[in-house]
Amino acid sequence: MKVNIQSIHFDADQKLLDLITKKVEKTKTFYEGIDNIMVYLRLEKDEHKENKTVEIKLNAGGKDIFAKENSNTFENAIDLVIDKIIAQVKKQKEKIQEKA
């Protein structure tokens, strides 16, 4: 599985990239058909405290899955978005198994 991480409007440090890769790779335990995961990190320019955005896009069983979360830190945002992605991956896996 390949994890591509793009940071927009800033340069992410290696510690953050490693954390994201580790957490994103957990999705593989729920569905083995995931080959490529795109992660976008954005630092929004606004006055809100929750100006860190994490978006994840992947393909599971022929269906694109997408989730997006904002938080005051990238670590919190990645935890929130991973929960959403895992729920969607599990749902997609159930649909695939029902068809079989």
N, C-alpha and C positions, 0 to 999 in steps of 0.2 A: 504494500500500500504506500502510495506516495502522498506526502503532506506538503502542500505549497502554502507558504505564509507570506503575505504582502502587507507591509506597514505603509499606511498612507498619511502623509503630512508629518512624518517623524521617522527616526531610525530606532527600531526595537533592539534591545540588548539581547545577548545570547541566552541569558537566564530566562527571560520571558519566552523566547522562541522554544527553548527546551521544554519548559513547562507546558506550553500549548501543544507541542508535538506529543508529549507523554499523555496528556488528557485526551487529545483527539484520537490517538491510537486505541483507546478503550472502546471506541465504536466498533472496531473489528471483532470484539468478543461477542457482539450482539448480532452481527451479520457479516459473513465472510465475503460477500460479493462486492464489497466496497474497494475500489481500486485507487481512486484519486479523490483527495479532499482539498478544497481551497479554503483558506482562512484569510479574512481581511481584517486588519486592525486599523481603526480610524481614530484620530484625535480631533474631535470636533472643536471648532472655534466658536464657543458660546459661553455664556455666563453660568450655565448650569453646572452643578457639581458632577453630574453623571455625564461627562463629556467623552468617555472612552467607549467606543463601539466595537463589538466583535461580531463578524458575520461568518457563517460557515455554509459552504455549498458542497454537496456530494451527490453521487449517483448510486442508488441502491436498487438493484433488480430492475433497471431500466427506467426508474423514476428519479427525477431530480428532487433533492431534499434541501431546504434552505431554512436557516434560523438566524435571527439577529437579536442582540441584547446590548443595552447600554448600562453602564455602571460608573461608580467613581474610581474604580481601578480595573485594569485589564484582567487581573486575576479573578475578581468577582464576576466580571462579564463573561469570561470563558467558562466559569463554573455554571452560570445560568444558561448559556447557550448550549453547552454540552448536554445538560439535562433535557433541553428541548429536542436536540438532534437525536439523542438516544431514544426518546419516546417515539419520534417519527420513524426511526429505523426499525424499532420493534413492531410498530404498526404495519410498516411495509412488508416486513418479514412474514407477519401473520397472513397478510393478503396473498403473498406468494405461495405460502404453504396451503392455504385454502383452495387455490386454483389447482394445485398438484393432486 
